[in-house]
Amino acid sequence: FALRLQLRSYGLLHGFDGVVWLVVLLNGCGGLLVAATMKYADNIVKTYATAVAIVLTCVVSSVLDGSRPTRAFLQGMSLVLASVLLYNRKPKPSSPPLDDGEAAARRQAGRL
């Protein structure tokens, strides 16, 4: 009963300060980014983005805290970064196969 009175007198958002609103805003933007990623990309891109975000968060927190990352973290980070680079690597363009007429013309030109 006391909580109802407190809710009526102060309102639902009592105690929300600037930091809380910043967290709410960041969570909302994160949700919109996930929705846009799923609409315009695919699930693999979302998974890689999540993995890279976790790695960056750990790196930034290590720098700010002054703590050293463990060997397992460094191995996992290198695997994540290597997989992202391999996934985004562009394949070398291959020349289209020649049809019989072009192949015969090239053979003929080579004999002359």
N, CA, C and O atoms as a Tinker XYZ file with bonds, in Angstrom:
   448  protein
     1  N      0.816000   -1.189000    0.000000    73     2
     2  CA     0.000000    0.000000    0.000000    64     1     3
     3  C      0.866000    1.262000    0.000000    63     2     4     5
     4  O      0.513000    2.262000   -0.625000    81     3
     5  N      1.988000    1.209000    0.698000    73     3     6
     6  CA     2.870000    2.372000    0.777000    64     5     7
     7  C      3.502000    2.665000   -0.581000    63     6     8     9
     8  O      3.746000    3.820000   -0.930000    81     7
     9  N      3.764000    1.604000   -1.340000    73     7    10
    10  CA     4.342000    1.817000   -2.669000    64     9    11
    11  C      3.363000    2.506000   -3.605000    63    10    12    13
    12  O      3.762000    3.307000   -4.451000    81    11
    13  N      2.069000    2.190000   -3.452000    73    11    14
    14  CA     1.060000    2.856000   -4.281000    64    13    15
    15  C      0.994000    4.346000   -3.976000    63    14    16    17
    16  O      0.896000    5.172000   -4.883000    81    15
    17  N      1.048000    4.675000   -2.716000    73    15    18
    18  CA     1.023000    6.088000   -2.340000    64    17    19
    19  C      2.263000    6.817000   -2.845000    63    18    20    21
    20  O      2.187000    7.950000   -3.320000    81    19
    21  N      3.389000    6.153000   -2.735000    73    19    22
    22  CA     4.631000    6.758000   -3.224000    64    21    23
    23  C      4.583000    6.931000   -4.741000    63    22    24    25
    24  O      5.044000    7.944000   -5.267000    81    23
    25  N      4.033000    5.954000   -5.435000    73    23    26
    26  CA     3.912000    6.038000   -6.880000    64    25    27
    27  C      2.973000    7.164000   -7.287000    63    26    28    29
    28  O      3.244000    7.892000   -8.242000    81    27
    29  N      1.869000    7.304000   -6.561000    73    27    30
    30  CA     0.928000    8.383000   -6.877000    64    29    31
    31  C      1.508000    9.758000   -6.572000    63    30    32    33
    32  O      1.260000   10.712000   -7.309000    81    31
    33  N      2.265000    9.865000   -5.515000    73    31    34
    34  CA     2.762000   11.188000   -5.135000    64    33    35
    35  C      3.984000   11.606000   -5.951000    63    34    36    37
    36  O      4.133000   12.785000   -6.275000    81    35
    37  N      4.856000   10.659000   -6.287000    73    35    38
    38  CA     6.087000   11.028000   -6.999000    64    37    39
    39  C      6.042000   10.729000   -8.492000    63    38    40    41
    40  O      6.760000   11.368000   -9.261000    81    39
    41  N      5.236000    9.795000   -8.915000    73    39    42
    42  CA     5.163000    9.450000  -10.328000    64    41    43
    43  C      5.993000    8.213000  -10.643000    63    42    44    45
    44  O      6.807000    7.767000   -9.834000    81    43
    45  N      5.771000    7.674000  -11.823000    73    43    46
    46  CA     6.402000    6.427000  -12.227000    64    45    47
    47  C      7.911000    6.588000  -12.463000    63    46    48    49
    48  O      8.678000    5.657000  -12.218000    81    47
    49  N      8.328000    7.743000  -12.928000    73    47    50
    50  CA     9.737000    7.940000  -13.296000    64    49    51
    51  C     10.526000    8.694000  -12.232000    63    50    52    53
    52  O     11.536000    9.328000  -12.537000    81    51
    53  N     10.074000    8.629000  -11.003000    73    51    54
    54  CA    10.779000    9.303000   -9.918000    64    53    55
    55  C     12.161000    8.670000   -9.717000    63    54    56    57
    56  O     12.288000    7.448000   -9.644000    81    55
    57  N     13.171000    9.499000   -9.631000    73    55    58
    58  CA    14.528000    9.012000   -9.422000    64    57    59
    59  C     15.321000    8.855000  -10.710000    63    58    60    61
    60  O     16.517000    8.565000  -10.668000    81    59
    61  N     14.673000    9.044000  -11.850000    73    59    62
    62  CA    15.398000    8.974000  -13.122000    64    61    63
    63  C     16.206000   10.254000  -13.269000    63    62    64    65
    64  O     15.647000   11.344000  -13.387000    81    63
    65  N     17.531000   10.112000  -13.261000    73    63    66
    66  CA    18.382000   11.279000  -13.464000    64    65    67
    67  C     19.018000   11.176000  -14.852000    63    66    68    69
    68  O     18.630000   10.323000  -15.652000    81    67
    69  N     19.976000   12.027000  -15.133000    73    67    70
    70  CA    20.592000   12.061000  -16.462000    64    69    71
    71  C     21.289000   10.771000  -16.842000    63    70    72    73
    72  O     21.231000   10.354000  -17.998000    81    71
    73  N     21.946000   10.135000  -15.890000    73    71    74
    74  CA    22.664000    8.894000  -16.184000    64    73    75
    75  C     21.681000    7.783000  -16.558000    63    74    76    77
    76  O     21.934000    7.008000  -17.480000    81    75
    77  N     20.569000    7.714000  -15.843000    73    75    78
    78  CA    19.567000    6.684000  -16.139000    64    77    79
    79  C     18.970000    6.915000  -17.525000    63    78    80    81
    80  O     18.784000    5.965000  -18.286000    81    79
    81  N     18.670000    8.165000  -17.854000    73    79    82
    82  CA    18.131000    8.459000  -19.178000    64    81    83
    83  C     19.148000    8.160000  -20.267000    63    82    84    85
    84  O     18.768000    7.748000  -21.363000    81    83
    85  N     20.431000    8.357000  -19.993000    73    83    86
    86  CA    21.466000    8.021000  -20.963000    64    85    87
    87  C     21.497000    6.505000  -21.213000    63    86    88    89
    88  O     21.634000    6.064000  -22.355000    81    87
    89  N     21.372000    5.724000  -20.155000    73    87    90
    90  CA    21.334000    4.259000  -20.309000    64    89    91
    91  C     20.105000    3.834000  -21.094000    63    90    92    93
    92  O     20.193000    2.953000  -21.949000    81    91
    93  N     18.957000    4.449000  -20.814000    73    91    94
    94  CA    17.733000    4.136000  -21.556000    64    93    95
    95  C     17.907000    4.480000  -23.025000    63    94    96    97
    96  O     17.509000    3.706000  -23.895000    81    95
    97  N     18.498000    5.634000  -23.310000    73    95    98
    98  CA    18.723000    6.050000  -24.688000    64    97    99
    99  C     19.682000    5.103000  -25.407000    63    98   100   101
   100  O     19.440000    4.733000  -26.556000    81    99
   101  N     20.758000    4.713000  -24.744000    73    99   102
   102  CA    21.716000    3.794000  -25.363000    64   101   103
   103  C     21.091000    2.424000  -25.638000    63   102   104   105
   104  O     21.348000    1.824000  -26.682000    81   103
   105  N     20.282000    1.935000  -24.715000    73   103   106
   106  CA    19.605000    0.657000  -24.943000    64   105   107
   107  C     18.615000    0.752000  -26.098000    63   106   108   109
   108  O     18.505000   -0.181000  -26.894000    81   107
   109  N     17.906000    1.846000  -26.197000    73   107   110
   110  CA    16.982000    2.041000  -27.320000    64   109   111
   111  C     17.712000    2.094000  -28.641000    63   110   112   113
   112  O     17.274000    1.482000  -29.616000    81   111
   113  N     18.823000    2.819000  -28.691000    73   111   114
   114  CA    19.628000    2.889000  -29.926000    64   113   115
   115  C     20.213000    1.523000  -30.270000    63   114   116   117
   116  O     20.285000    1.152000  -31.442000    81   115
   117  N     20.623000    0.786000  -29.264000    73   115   118
   118  CA    21.141000   -0.553000  -29.514000    64   117   119
   119  C     20.083000   -1.460000  -30.118000    63   118   120   121
   120  O     20.379000   -2.238000  -31.025000    81   119
   121  N     18.863000   -1.372000  -29.632000    73   119   122
   122  CA    17.775000   -2.161000  -30.196000    64   121   123
   123  C     17.487000   -1.787000  -31.638000    63   122   124   125
   124  O     17.244000   -2.659000  -32.472000    81   123
   125  N     17.512000   -0.486000  -31.937000    73   123   126
   126  CA    17.298000   -0.050000  -33.321000    64   125   127
   127  C     18.430000   -0.520000  -34.235000    63   126   128   129
   128  O     18.184000   -0.888000  -35.384000    81   127
   129  N     19.664000   -0.512000  -33.736000    73   127   130
   130  CA    20.787000   -0.996000  -34.540000    64   129   131
   131  C     20.669000   -2.485000  -34.821000    63   130   132   133
   132  O     20.962000   -2.932000  -35.930000    81   131
   133  N     20.246000   -3.250000  -33.836000    73   131   134
   134  CA    20.055000   -4.687000  -34.057000    64   133   135
   135  C     18.958000   -4.919000  -35.089000    63   134   136   137
   136  O     19.106000   -5.764000  -35.972000    81   135
   137  N     17.862000   -4.177000  -34.985000    73   135   138
   138  CA    16.776000   -4.327000  -35.953000    64   137   139
   139  C     17.233000   -3.955000  -37.362000    63   138   140   141
   140  O     16.889000   -4.645000  -38.321000    81   139
   141  N     18.004000   -2.871000  -37.500000    73   139   142
   142  CA    18.502000   -2.478000  -38.815000    64   141   143
   143  C     19.493000   -3.503000  -39.358000    63   142   144   145
   144  O     19.503000   -3.780000  -40.558000    81   143
   145  N     20.320000   -4.064000  -38.490000    73   143   146
   146  CA    21.268000   -5.093000  -38.926000    64   145   147
   147  C     20.530000   -6.317000  -39.433000    63   146   148   149
   148  O     20.892000   -6.878000  -40.468000    81   147
   149  N     19.508000   -6.732000  -38.719000    73   147   150
   150  CA    18.764000   -7.912000  -39.141000    64   149   151
   151  C     17.969000   -7.649000  -40.415000    63   150   152   153
   152  O     17.734000   -8.572000  -41.195000    81   151
   153  N     17.551000   -6.402000  -40.639000    73   151   154
   154  CA    16.786000   -6.098000  -41.840000    64   153   155
   155  C     17.689000   -5.993000  -43.063000    63   154   156   157
   156  O     17.357000   -6.532000  -44.119000    81   155
   157  N     18.819000   -5.312000  -42.940000    73   155   158
   158  CA    19.658000   -5.029000  -44.101000    64   157   159
   159  C     20.859000   -5.955000  -44.230000    63   158   160   161
   160  O     21.518000   -5.948000  -45.270000    81   159
   161  N     21.158000   -6.731000  -43.236000    73   159   162
   162  CA    22.295000   -7.648000  -43.302000    64   161   163
   163  C     21.781000   -9.051000  -42.970000    63   162   164   165
   164  O     20.667000   -9.413000  -43.349000    81   163
   165  N     22.569000   -9.812000  -42.285000    73   163   166
   166  CA    22.118000  -11.150000  -41.913000    64   165   167
   167  C     22.560000  -11.460000  -40.489000    63   166   168   169
   168  O     23.184000  -10.637000  -39.820000    81   167
   169  N     22.229000  -12.644000  -40.050000    73   167   170
   170  CA    22.501000  -13.045000  -38.674000    64   169   171
   171  C     23.992000  -13.149000  -38.395000    63   170   172   173
   172  O     24.428000  -12.902000  -37.270000    81   171
   173  N     24.775000  -13.509000  -39.393000    73   171   174
   174  CA    26.224000  -13.635000  -39.208000    64   173   175
   175  C     26.840000  -12.273000  -38.891000    63   174   176   177
   176  O     27.705000  -12.166000  -38.022000    81   175
   177  N     26.398000  -11.245000  -39.592000    73   175   178
   178  CA    26.911000   -9.895000  -39.336000    64   177   179
   179  C     26.550000   -9.457000  -37.921000    63   178   180   181
   180  O     27.371000   -8.851000  -37.233000    81   179
   181  N     25.328000   -9.759000  -37.479000    73   179   182
   182  CA    24.922000   -9.407000  -36.119000    64   181   183
   183  C     25.791000  -10.128000  -35.094000    63   182   184   185
   184  O     26.189000   -9.537000  -34.090000    81   183
   185  N     26.085000  -11.403000  -35.345000    73   183   186
   186  CA    26.914000  -12.161000  -34.421000    64   185   187
   187  C     28.324000  -11.591000  -34.362000    63   186   188   189
   188  O     28.894000  -11.452000  -33.280000    81   187
   189  N     28.890000  -11.260000  -35.516000    73   187   190
   190  CA    30.226000  -10.655000  -35.534000    64   189   191
   191  C     30.227000   -9.289000  -34.855000    63   190   192   193
   192  O     31.172000   -8.954000  -34.139000    81   191
   193  N     29.190000   -8.507000  -35.071000    73   191   194
   194  CA    29.119000   -7.191000  -34.423000    64   193   195
   195  C     29.052000   -7.342000  -32.909000    63   194   196   197
   196  O     29.674000   -6.574000  -32.175000    81   195
   197  N     28.305000   -8.324000  -32.448000    73   195   198
   198  CA    28.223000   -8.570000  -31.011000    64   197   199
   199  C     29.574000   -8.998000  -30.452000    63   198   200   201
   200  O     29.985000   -8.531000  -29.390000    81   199
   201  N     30.266000   -9.884000  -31.165000    73   199   202
   202  CA    31.574000  -10.358000  -30.704000    64   201   203
   203  C     32.591000   -9.217000  -30.663000    63   202   204   205
   204  O     33.357000   -9.099000  -29.707000    81   203
   205  N     32.597000   -8.386000  -31.690000    73   203   206
   206  CA    33.537000   -7.256000  -31.715000    64   205   207
   207  C     33.188000   -6.257000  -30.616000    63   206   208   209
   208  O     34.084000   -5.674000  -30.006000    81   207
   209  N     31.903000   -6.051000  -30.358000    73   207   210
   210  CA    31.505000   -5.135000  -29.279000    64   209   211
   211  C     31.966000   -5.655000  -27.925000    63   210   212   213
   212  O     32.405000   -4.876000  -27.078000    81   211
   213  N     31.869000   -6.961000  -27.714000    73   211   214
   214  CA    32.343000   -7.541000  -26.450000    64   213   215
   215  C     33.840000   -7.356000  -26.311000    63   214   216   217
   216  O     34.325000   -7.003000  -25.236000    81   215
   217  N     34.583000   -7.592000  -27.392000    73   215   218
   218  CA    36.041000   -7.431000  -27.342000    64   217   219
   219  C     36.403000   -5.977000  -27.054000    63   218   220   221
   220  O     37.257000   -5.705000  -26.210000    81   219
   221  N     35.757000   -5.038000  -27.755000    73   219   222
   222  CA    36.067000   -3.624000  -27.532000    64   221   223
   223  C     35.701000   -3.188000  -26.113000    63   222   224   225
   224  O     36.428000   -2.411000  -25.494000    81   223
   225  N     34.590000   -3.682000  -25.604000    73   223   226
   226  CA    34.203000   -3.349000  -24.236000    64   225   227
   227  C     35.237000   -3.853000  -23.244000    63   226   228   229
   228  O     35.590000   -3.144000  -22.302000    81   227
   229  N     35.724000   -5.066000  -23.447000    73   227   230
   230  CA    36.743000   -5.613000  -22.537000    64   229   231
   231  C     38.057000   -4.849000  -22.645000    63   230   232   233
   232  O     38.723000   -4.614000  -21.637000    81   231
   233  N     38.431000   -4.463000  -23.858000    73   231   234
   234  CA    39.677000   -3.713000  -24.029000    64   233   235
   235  C     39.573000   -2.353000  -23.346000    63   234   236   237
   236  O     40.486000   -1.940000  -22.630000    81   235
   237  N     38.458000   -1.659000  -23.571000    73   235   238
   238  CA    38.285000   -0.337000  -22.959000    64   237   239
   239  C     38.237000   -0.448000  -21.441000    63   238   240   241
   240  O     38.833000    0.375000  -20.746000    81   239
   241  N     37.536000   -1.454000  -20.913000    73   239   242
   242  CA    37.481000   -1.599000  -19.462000    64   241   243
   243  C     38.842000   -1.972000  -18.889000    63   242   244   245
   244  O     39.171000   -1.568000  -17.773000    81   243
   245  N     39.648000   -2.745000  -19.642000    73   243   246
   246  CA    41.002000   -3.062000  -19.177000    64   245   247
   247  C     41.867000   -1.810000  -19.117000    63   246   248   249
   248  O     42.654000   -1.633000  -18.187000    81   247
   249  N     41.717000   -0.949000  -20.109000    73   247   250
   250  CA    42.497000    0.292000  -20.127000    64   249   251
   251  C     42.065000    1.205000  -18.980000    63   250   252   253
   252  O     42.905000    1.787000  -18.293000    81   251
   253  N     40.754000    1.327000  -18.776000    73   251   254
   254  CA    40.266000    2.228000  -17.731000    64   253   255
   255  C     40.541000    1.688000  -16.327000    63   254   256   257
   256  O     40.839000    2.458000  -15.414000    81   255
   257  N     40.444000    0.372000  -16.150000    73   255   258
   258  CA    40.690000   -0.222000  -14.839000    64   257   259
   259  C     42.172000   -0.424000  -14.550000    63   258   260   261
   260  O     42.576000   -0.517000  -13.391000    81   259
   261  N     42.970000   -0.492000  -15.591000    73   259   262
   262  CA    44.383000   -0.776000  -15.414000    64   261   263
   263  C     44.673000   -2.257000  -15.237000    63   262   264   265
   264  O     45.787000   -2.634000  -14.875000    81   263
   265  N     43.685000   -3.092000  -15.488000    73   263   266
   266  CA    43.897000   -4.537000  -15.342000    64   265   267
   267  C     44.479000   -5.120000  -16.629000    63   266   268   269
   268  O     44.321000   -4.566000  -17.717000    81   267
   269  N     45.149000   -6.243000  -16.466000    73   267   270
   270  CA    45.750000   -6.905000  -17.619000    64   269   271
   271  C     44.828000   -8.017000  -18.112000    63   270   272   273
   272  O     44.300000   -8.782000  -17.306000    81   271
   273  N     44.626000   -8.116000  -19.438000    73   271   274
   274  CA    43.783000   -9.199000  -19.949000    64   273   275
   275  C     44.493000  -10.546000  -19.795000    63   274   276   277
   276  O     45.721000  -10.624000  -19.837000    81   275
   277  N     43.710000  -11.585000  -19.620000    73   275   278
   278  CA    44.271000  -12.916000  -19.456000    64   277   279
   279  C     44.673000  -13.490000  -20.810000    63   278   280   281
   280  O     44.310000  -12.959000  -21.859000    81   279
   281  N     45.420000  -14.572000  -20.765000    73   279   282
   282  CA    45.846000  -15.239000  -21.992000    64   281   283
   283  C     44.636000  -15.763000  -22.770000    63   282   284   285
   284  O     44.598000  -15.672000  -23.997000    81   283
   285  N     43.660000  -16.305000  -22.062000    73   283   286
   286  CA    42.458000  -16.822000  -22.722000    64   285   287
   287  C     41.704000  -15.699000  -23.438000    63   286   288   289
   288  O     41.197000  -15.891000  -24.543000    81   287
   289  N     41.633000  -14.521000  -22.797000    73   287   290
   290  CA    40.971000  -13.396000  -23.446000    64   289   291
   291  C     41.713000  -12.979000  -24.702000    63   290   292   293
   292  O     41.087000  -12.727000  -25.731000    81   291
   293  N     43.029000  -12.904000  -24.637000    73   291   294
   294  CA    43.807000  -12.510000  -25.814000    64   293   295
   295  C     43.668000  -13.539000  -26.941000    63   294   296   297
   296  O     43.594000  -13.167000  -28.112000    81   295
   297  N     43.632000  -14.823000  -26.595000    73   295   298
   298  CA    43.429000  -15.848000  -27.623000    64   297   299
   299  C     42.039000  -15.726000  -28.241000    63   298   300   301
   300  O     41.893000  -15.812000  -29.460000    81   299
   301  N     41.032000  -15.528000  -27.417000    73   299   302
   302  CA    39.679000  -15.358000  -27.944000    64   301   303
   303  C     39.552000  -14.116000  -28.791000    63   302   304   305
   304  O     38.885000  -14.136000  -29.826000    81   303
   305  N     40.191000  -13.018000  -28.365000    73   303   306
   306  CA    40.143000  -11.787000  -29.129000    64   305   307
   307  C     40.800000  -11.970000  -30.491000    63   306   308   309
   308  O     40.287000  -11.488000  -31.501000    81   307
   309  N     41.935000  -12.666000  -30.522000    73   307   310
   310  CA    42.596000  -12.872000  -31.817000    64   309   311
   311  C     41.750000  -13.756000  -32.729000    63   310   312   313
   312  O     41.728000  -13.538000  -33.941000    81   311
   313  N     41.052000  -14.752000  -32.173000    73   311   314
   314  CA    40.166000  -15.587000  -32.991000    64   313   315
   315  C     38.992000  -14.779000  -33.538000    63   314   316   317
   316  O     38.619000  -14.936000  -34.700000    81   315
   317  N     38.413000  -13.923000  -32.713000    73   315   318
   318  CA    37.295000  -13.095000  -33.172000    64   317   319
   319  C     37.748000  -12.171000  -34.288000    63   318   320   321
   320  O     37.092000  -12.079000  -35.325000    81   319
   321  N     38.869000  -11.485000  -34.082000    73   319   322
   322  CA    39.345000  -10.543000  -35.097000    64   321   323
   323  C     39.747000  -11.258000  -36.381000    63   322   324   325
   324  O     39.483000  -10.756000  -37.474000    81   323
   325  N     40.381000  -12.422000  -36.265000    73   323   326
   326  CA    40.751000  -13.182000  -37.466000    64   325   327
   327  C     39.520000  -13.652000  -38.223000    63   326   328   329
   328  O     39.496000  -13.610000  -39.453000    81   327
   329  N     38.496000  -14.100000  -37.504000    73   327   330
   330  CA    37.292000  -14.565000  -38.195000    64   329   331
   331  C     36.560000  -13.413000  -38.877000    63   330   332   333
   332  O     36.009000  -13.592000  -39.964000    81   331
   333  N     36.547000  -12.237000  -38.258000    73   331   334
   334  CA    35.923000  -11.079000  -38.884000    64   333   335
   335  C     36.684000  -10.700000  -40.150000    63   334   336   337
   336  O     36.072000  -10.406000  -41.177000    81   335
   337  N     38.016000  -10.706000  -40.082000    73   335   338
   338  CA    38.807000  -10.370000  -41.268000    64   337   339
   339  C     38.617000  -11.398000  -42.378000    63   338   340   341
   340  O     38.501000  -11.027000  -43.546000    81   339
   341  N     38.586000  -12.664000  -42.036000    73   339   342
   342  CA    38.383000  -13.698000  -43.056000    64   341   343
   343  C     36.992000  -13.616000  -43.669000    63   342   344   345
   344  O     36.836000  -13.824000  -44.873000    81   343
   345  N     35.992000  -13.320000  -42.868000    73   343   346
   346  CA    34.631000  -13.224000  -43.383000    64   345   347
   347  C     34.488000  -12.050000  -44.344000    63   346   348   349
   348  O     33.758000  -12.145000  -45.330000    81   347
   349  N     35.172000  -10.951000  -44.069000    73   347   350
   350  CA    35.037000   -9.746000  -44.886000    64   349   351
   351  C     36.032000   -9.669000  -46.034000    63   350   352   353
   352  O     36.006000   -8.713000  -46.808000    81   351
   353  N     36.908000  -10.657000  -46.156000    73   351   354
   354  CA    37.890000  -10.647000  -47.233000    64   353   355
   355  C     37.186000  -10.862000  -48.566000    63   354   356   357
   356  O     36.345000  -11.751000  -48.704000    81   355
   357  N     37.540000  -10.042000  -49.535000    73   355   358
   358  CA    36.942000  -10.141000  -50.867000    64   357   359
   359  C     37.664000  -11.219000  -51.666000    63   358   360   361
   360  O     38.895000  -11.252000  -51.690000    81   359
   361  N     36.910000  -12.103000  -52.320000    73   359   362
   362  CA    37.574000  -13.110000  -53.150000    64   361   363
   363  C     38.163000  -12.469000  -54.398000    63   362   364   365
   364  O     37.674000  -11.447000  -54.881000    81   363
   365  N     39.213000  -13.083000  -54.905000    73   363   366
   366  CA    39.822000  -12.568000  -56.125000    64   365   367
   367  C     38.851000  -12.763000  -57.284000    63   366   368   369
   368  O     38.239000  -13.823000  -57.409000    81   367
   369  N     38.707000  -11.741000  -58.137000    73   367   370
   370  CA    37.783000  -11.905000  -59.260000    64   369   371
   371  C     38.345000  -12.930000  -60.254000    63   370   372   373
   372  O     39.528000  -12.918000  -60.592000    81   371
   373  N     37.478000  -13.788000  -60.693000    73   371   374
   374  CA    37.901000  -14.784000  -61.683000    64   373   375
   375  C     37.367000  -14.377000  -63.042000    63   374   376   377
   376  O     36.294000  -13.783000  -63.151000    81   375
   377  N     38.123000  -14.702000  -64.071000    73   375   378
   378  CA    37.676000  -14.369000  -65.423000    64   377   379
   379  C     36.561000  -15.333000  -65.813000    63   378   380   381
   380  O     36.604000  -16.510000  -65.453000    81   379
   381  N     35.574000  -14.846000  -66.538000    73   379   382
   382  CA    34.483000  -15.727000  -66.931000    64   381   383
   383  C     34.980000  -16.780000  -67.921000    63   382   384   385
   384  O     35.917000  -16.524000  -68.677000    81   383
   385  N     34.367000  -17.949000  -67.924000    73   383   386
   386  CA    34.813000  -18.978000  -68.864000    64   385   387
   387  C     34.545000  -18.556000  -70.302000    63   386   388   389
   388  O     33.552000  -17.892000  -70.599000    81   387
   389  N     35.437000  -18.948000  -71.170000    73   387   390
   390  CA    35.298000  -18.611000  -72.593000    64   389   391
   391  C     34.317000  -19.582000  -73.247000    63   390   392   393
   392  O     34.304000  -20.775000  -72.947000    81   391
   393  N     33.505000  -19.043000  -74.139000    73   391   394
   394  CA    32.648000  -19.956000  -74.891000    64   393   395
   395  C     33.462000  -20.545000  -76.045000    63   394   396   397
   396  O     34.601000  -20.130000  -76.263000    81   395
   397  N     32.916000  -21.477000  -76.767000    73   395   398
   398  CA    33.677000  -22.187000  -77.801000    64   397   399
   399  C     34.169000  -21.265000  -78.903000    63   398   400   401
   400  O     35.261000  -21.474000  -79.430000    81   399
   401  N     33.401000  -20.263000  -79.262000    73   399   402
   402  CA    33.816000  -19.348000  -80.326000    64   401   403
   403  C     35.021000  -18.519000  -79.916000    63   402   404   405
   404  O     35.956000  -18.363000  -80.702000    81   403
   405  N     35.018000  -17.988000  -78.710000    73   403   406
   406  CA    36.158000  -17.181000  -78.246000    64   405   407
   407  C     37.387000  -18.044000  -78.064000    63   406   408   409
   408  O     38.492000  -17.620000  -78.402000    81   407
   409  N     37.217000  -19.252000  -77.535000    73   407   410
   410  CA    38.360000  -20.142000  -77.346000    64   409   411
   411  C     38.982000  -20.501000  -78.687000    63   410   412   413
   412  O     40.206000  -20.521000  -78.820000    81   411
   413  N     38.149000  -20.783000  -79.676000    73   411   414
   414  CA    38.686000  -21.130000  -81.002000    64   413   415
   415  C     39.389000  -19.923000  -81.622000    63   414   416   417
   416  O     40.426000  -20.081000  -82.266000    81   415
   417  N     38.845000  -18.731000  -81.440000    73   415   418
   418  CA    39.480000  -17.533000  -82.001000    64   417   419
   419  C     40.828000  -17.285000  -81.343000    63   418   420   421
   420  O     41.778000  -16.900000  -82.025000    81   419
   421  N     40.934000  -17.493000  -80.054000    73   419   422
   422  CA    42.222000  -17.311000  -79.374000    64   421   423
   423  C     43.237000  -18.354000  -79.808000    63   422   424   425
   424  O     44.417000  -18.049000  -79.984000    81   423
   425  N     42.776000  -19.582000  -79.978000    73   423   426
   426  CA    43.713000  -20.614000  -80.466000    64   425   427
   427  C     44.188000  -20.271000  -81.860000    63   426   428   429
   428  O     45.365000  -20.433000  -82.182000    81   427
   429  N     43.286000  -19.805000  -82.674000    73   427   430
   430  CA    43.637000  -19.438000  -84.063000    64   429   431
   431  C     44.617000  -18.278000  -84.053000    63   430   432   433
   432  O     45.581000  -18.277000  -84.818000    81   431
   433  N     44.383000  -17.291000  -83.197000    73   431   434
   434  CA    45.281000  -16.134000  -83.145000    64   433   435
   435  C     46.644000  -16.541000  -82.630000    63   434   436   437
   436  O     47.651000  -15.964000  -83.039000    81   435
   437  N     46.703000  -17.507000  -81.754000    73   435   438
   438  CA    47.985000  -17.968000  -81.231000    64   437   439
   439  C     48.794000  -18.713000  -82.254000    63   438   440   441
   440  O     50.023000  -18.716000  -82.175000    81   439
   441  N     48.145000  -19.354000  -83.225000    73   439   442
   442  CA    48.867000  -20.109000  -84.254000    64   441   443
   443  C     49.427000  -19.191000  -85.326000    63   442   444   445
   444  O     50.399000  -19.539000  -85.997000    81   443
   445  N     48.824000  -18.021000  -85.492000    73   443   446
   446  CA    49.272000  -17.125000  -86.572000    64   445   447
   447  C     50.559000  -16.491000  -86.244000    63   446   448
   448  O     51.082000  -15.709000  -87.037000    81   447
